[in-house]
Amino acid sequence: MEQANILAVGGGIGGLATAIALRQVGFDVHVVERYPDLHSSVFGVGIIQPANALRALDMIGCYQRCLEVGFQAKVWGSAYDIDGNFLADIPGGEIEGYPPMNGVTRPALHEILTTRALGLGVTIQYDSAFESLVQTDDGVDVTLSDGRTLHADVVVGADGVGSRVRKHVLAGDLKPLYTGQSAYRVNIPRDGIDRIMLQPGPKGMAGFVPIGKELAYFFYNALVERDQRPSDDQLAETLRGHLAPFGGRTAKVREEYLDNPDSIVLRPEETLIASAPWHQGRVVLIGDSVHAITPHLGQGAAQAIEDGIVLAECLAKHPDLEGAFAEYVERRFERCKLVVETSLNIGKWETGQLEGFDNVAATDHALRVLAEPL
Ligand SMILES: Cc1cc2nc3c(=O)[nH]c(=O)nc-3n(C[C@H](O)[C@H](O)[C@H](O)COP(=O)(O)OP(=O)(O)OC[C@H]3O[C@@H](n4cnc5c(N)ncnc54)[C@H](O)[C@@H]3O)c2cc1C
């Protein structure tokens, strides 16, 4: 496409990565983000970056910084029994030239993406919540929630799982499905955690992820009824209850690292895969807005970044929008669907709803497919 002015709605991982990729191929890109600044839009603790995420980050010039601030694992992961005894290594997809996994904190990743985007000339407008849009013959008129208006040639909806842009693209009122699992997360000292370490329990999965030279996070995927989320001041006690049957490293977390309730994050796990097409006229969707991925493979952010890279390639290559968007969805749909479904199945298996499921083989298969070129 000839020079175009592109508006990305959402300054999360997907929106920033897409803005960088689009700018790298010469488009003018503007991002609107509803939160007031870079830091207030970051939720959660850490991000697992599998090899395909690292390859994608390399394509947008953010790989080296992620390695510098994060922790590079030499192997993907290992499994332990409930008492903490080693069971087996878990293979990850290999991509030549990249480690199987790097872990970073979410604030660090946001900082890296934002710095790169601004350095390339992307403009980011905070405190600017998308409200609605109207497509006209010569572009898209966007209204923000405070009444301000913007005009763009193309709009990219990168506004996450609760997307407002989505309804302007997809028929019906597609909503994410809560899987019944919620993830507890808490930062802990790294203390020898050098890969993803999984410790399955009777009702949920405990695990560890290195996210810095001295930092790791602990997670526990628990079954939580949607309307029975513990209040913030009950988080530590409730998590201690979930962790009661565990020995090994998980017991240490239970005994030593849950004193500060403010440090515990609990997030619901939601799933969604929108049928193709993911575009309508001049508006296209990426990331969680069309494929919300539970964290079991650590792929949600990776897929959002890959979306942005492929979208930019397609827009640069095709003379017309329809051709560009059609190729984008063609290249992304099956890959994202595999990740959504495998992640969901791992969650069902963790909670005893999928007997006979081979978690290790499913993880290995998905990561091998994701190692294929974009
Ligand atoms: C518990 C948990 C753990 C996870 N762990 C991992 C992991 O280890 N590795 C991994 O790869 N993925 C992980 N994920 C998934 C990952 O966080 C998401 O897939 C990823 O953030 C999706 O990026 P996104 O840009 O599409 O959406 P988001 O990151 O949600 O970004 C959307 C952005 O849009 C903004 N926005 C929303 N509405 C508006 C509006 N109306 N106007 C303007 N801006 C708006 C939001 O404020 C936000 O900044 C995890 C998810 C969960 C729930």
The ligand as a Gaussian input file, in Angstrom:
#p B3LYP/6-31G(d) Opt

LIG

0 1
 C       -2.537000     -14.527000      34.022000
 C       -2.008000     -14.315000      32.647000
 C       -0.675000     -14.589000      32.381000
 C       -0.154000     -14.437000      31.087000
 N        1.150000     -14.749000      30.865000
 C        1.649000     -14.650000      29.603000
 C        3.007000     -15.006000      29.316000
 O        3.769000     -15.426000      30.193000
 N        3.464000     -14.877000      28.020000
 C        2.641000     -14.433000      27.031000
 O        3.075000     -14.357000      25.869000
 N        1.356000     -14.075000      27.284000
 C        0.842000     -14.169000      28.535000
 N       -0.443000     -13.804000      28.786000
 C       -1.268000     -13.263000      27.696000
 C       -0.864000     -11.852000      27.348000
 O       -0.862000     -11.013000      28.482000
 C       -1.851000     -11.289000      26.310000
 O       -2.117000     -12.245000      25.327000
 C       -1.264000     -10.054000      25.656000
 O       -1.075000      -9.047000      26.616000
 C       -2.191000      -9.584000      24.532000
 O       -1.761000      -8.359000      24.052000
 P       -2.814000      -7.321000      23.459000
 O       -2.009000      -6.132000      23.085000
 O       -3.651000      -7.998000      22.454000
 O       -3.782000      -6.978000      24.662000
 P       -3.419000      -6.179000      26.007000
 O       -2.042000      -6.491000      26.444000
 O       -4.553000      -6.463000      26.929000
 O       -3.447000      -4.652000      25.574000
 C       -4.624000      -3.988000      25.245000
 C       -4.381000      -2.517000      25.487000
 O       -5.482000      -1.784000      24.991000
 C       -5.856000      -0.810000      25.944000
 N       -7.272000      -0.517000      25.734000
 C       -8.341000      -1.306000      26.019000
 N       -9.482000      -0.700000      25.685000
 C       -9.132000       0.502000      25.163000
 C       -9.881000       1.579000      24.639000
 N      -11.227000       1.562000      24.596000
 N       -9.218000       2.678000      24.181000
 C       -7.850000       2.731000      24.220000
 N       -7.102000       1.719000      24.730000
 C       -7.728000       0.621000      25.193000
 C       -5.555000      -1.454000      27.269000
 O       -5.450000      -0.510000      28.310000
 C       -4.252000      -2.158000      26.963000
 O       -3.132000      -1.331000      27.162000
 C       -0.998000     -13.958000      30.051000
 C       -2.338000     -13.673000      30.315000
 C       -2.843000     -13.865000      31.596000
 C       -4.301000     -13.601000      31.863000

